[in-house]
């Protein structure tokens, strides 16, 4: 693992981006296991979407992104997609019940 500033060539940058991408996919896959579990607890609820929770997640992600040096707008856009996919999945599962 190299810091971006320590990369001397484009190949080194690409290698590190690939490493980060693998880690991101692994973390998103882990997150998905919790989304898959959440719908079970939402069976008694009328809807998969919980607006206050969605806002809370977005606020936390924006704050973390800002602290980590990532554009908060980019983090928010990504998480809105992630949350949207989760809600859609949960709604489909809830319709099956």
Buried (B, 14 or more C-beta within 10 A) or exposed (E): EEEEEEBEEEEEEEBBEEEEEEEEEEEEEEEBEEBEEBBEEBEEEEEBBBEEEBEEBBEEBBEEBEEEEBEBEEBBEBBBEBBEEBBEBBBEBBEEE
